[in-house]
Amino acid sequence: MPNFKLILQILLFVAMLTTGNVLWKYGLVSIGGVFVNGKTFFNSIRDLLFSLYMWLGALFYIAGTLYWFALLSRHDLSYVYPMVSIGYVLTAVAGVLLFKETIHFTGWLGMGIILVGFIVLSIR
């Protein structure tokens, strides 16, 4: 029987990291990237330091990491860590929906396999 409370806790953790990554991507888009197109090291660092999106993304990552510590304190690493793989799927879908990125057939197939693995792992 699946432990729905634990699955929801894992999904909350994954949502925090996915949100952090989406915010970082928005930040990088808004500042024109870092270390690209002739942008110097110092200009890249300055842009990162003054980007609200980058700070918000870091905040989600820090909060997510603290939440992860709480999960690991209560549950087996061998169970919860493989469950986190659902984050790859959620982050990729966010890339498609928010940034108009393209995922090819093999990418969708791989994510389908991850999703099946998540479902199988959730049955204990």
VEXDREN-2710 file (C-alpha; in Angstrom, 1 decimal):
% VEXDREN-2710
k/r/px/py/pz
1/MET/0.0/0.0/0.0
2/PRO/1.4/3.4/-0.9
3/ASN/2.4/5.8/1.9
4/PHE/0.5/8.8/0.5
5/LYS/1.8/11.1/3.2
6/LEU/5.4/10.3/2.4
7/ILE/4.7/10.5/-1.4
8/LEU/3.2/14.0/-0.9
9/GLN/6.3/15.0/1.2
10/ILE/8.6/13.8/-1.6
11/LEU/6.5/15.7/-4.2
12/LEU/6.7/18.9/-2.0
13/PHE/10.5/18.5/-1.9
14/VAL/10.7/18.0/-5.7
15/ALA/8.4/21.0/-6.3
16/MET/10.7/23.2/-4.2
17/LEU/13.7/22.1/-6.3
18/THR/11.8/22.4/-9.6
19/THR/10.6/25.9/-8.6
20/GLY/14.2/26.8/-7.8
21/ASN/15.4/25.6/-11.2
22/VAL/12.6/27.5/-13.0
23/LEU/13.5/30.7/-11.2
24/TRP/17.2/30.2/-12.0
25/LYS/16.3/29.7/-15.7
26/TYR/14.1/32.9/-15.7
27/GLY/17.0/34.7/-14.0
28/LEU/19.5/33.5/-16.6
29/VAL/17.2/34.4/-19.5
30/SER/16.6/37.9/-18.0
31/ILE/20.3/38.7/-17.6
32/GLY/21.3/37.2/-21.0
33/GLY/23.1/34.2/-19.5
34/VAL/26.5/34.0/-17.8
35/PHE/29.9/33.4/-19.3
36/VAL/28.4/33.6/-22.9
37/ASN/28.5/35.9/-25.8
38/GLY/31.7/37.6/-24.6
39/LYS/30.3/38.3/-21.1
40/THR/33.2/38.6/-18.7
41/PHE/33.5/36.7/-15.5
42/PHE/32.9/39.9/-13.4
43/ASN/29.9/41.0/-15.5
44/SER/28.4/37.6/-15.1
45/ILE/28.9/37.5/-11.4
46/ARG/27.5/41.0/-11.0
47/ASP/24.4/40.1/-13.0
48/LEU/23.9/37.0/-10.9
49/LEU/24.2/38.9/-7.6
50/PHE/21.7/41.5/-8.7
51/SER/19.1/39.2/-10.1
52/LEU/16.0/38.7/-7.9
53/TYR/15.2/35.4/-9.7
54/MET/18.6/34.0/-8.9
55/TRP/18.1/34.8/-5.2
56/LEU/14.6/33.5/-5.1
57/GLY/15.8/30.3/-6.8
58/ALA/18.5/29.9/-4.2
59/LEU/15.9/30.4/-1.4
60/PHE/13.8/27.6/-2.7
61/TYR/16.9/25.4/-3.0
62/ILE/18.0/26.2/0.6
63/ALA/14.5/25.6/1.9
64/GLY/14.2/22.4/-0.1
65/THR/17.6/21.1/1.2
66/LEU/16.5/21.7/4.8
67/TYR/13.2/19.8/4.0
68/TRP/15.3/17.0/2.5
69/PHE/17.3/16.7/5.7
70/ALA/14.0/16.3/7.6
71/LEU/12.9/13.6/5.1
72/LEU/16.2/11.7/5.4
73/SER/16.0/11.9/9.2
74/ARG/12.7/9.9/9.1
75/HIS/12.9/7.7/6.1
76/ASP/15.2/5.3/4.2
77/LEU/17.6/6.9/1.7
78/SER/17.2/3.8/-0.4
79/TYR/13.5/4.6/-0.8
80/VAL/13.2/8.3/-0.9
81/TYR/16.1/9.1/-3.2
82/PRO/14.9/7.0/-6.1
83/MET/11.5/8.6/-5.7
84/VAL/13.1/12.0/-6.2
85/SER/13.7/11.0/-9.9
86/ILE/10.2/12.3/-10.6
87/GLY/11.8/15.8/-10.4
88/TYR/13.5/15.2/-13.8
89/VAL/10.0/14.7/-15.4
90/LEU/8.5/17.8/-13.6
91/THR/11.4/20.0/-14.5
92/ALA/11.5/19.0/-18.1
93/VAL/7.7/19.5/-18.4
94/ALA/8.2/23.0/-16.9
95/GLY/10.9/23.7/-19.5
96/VAL/8.4/22.8/-22.2
97/LEU/5.5/24.8/-20.8
98/LEU/7.4/27.9/-19.6
99/PHE/10.3/28.2/-21.9
100/LYS/8.9/26.6/-25.1
101/GLU/11.7/24.0/-25.0
102/THR/11.4/20.9/-27.2
103/ILE/11.6/17.3/-26.0
104/HIS/12.1/14.6/-28.6
105/PHE/10.4/11.2/-28.6
106/THR/13.3/9.5/-26.8
107/GLY/13.1/12.1/-24.0
108/TRP/9.4/11.5/-23.5
109/LEU/10.0/7.8/-23.6
110/GLY/12.7/8.1/-20.9
111/MET/10.5/10.3/-18.7
112/GLY/7.7/7.7/-19.1
113/ILE/10.0/5.0/-17.8
114/ILE/10.9/7.3/-14.9
115/LEU/7.2/7.8/-14.2
116/VAL/6.5/4.1/-14.2
117/GLY/9.5/3.6/-11.9
118/PHE/8.1/6.2/-9.5
119/ILE/4.7/4.5/-9.5
120/VAL/6.3/1.0/-8.9
121/LEU/8.4/2.3/-6.1
122/SER/5.5/4.0/-4.4
123/ILE/3.9/0.6/-3.9
124/ARG/5.4/-0.9/-0.8
END
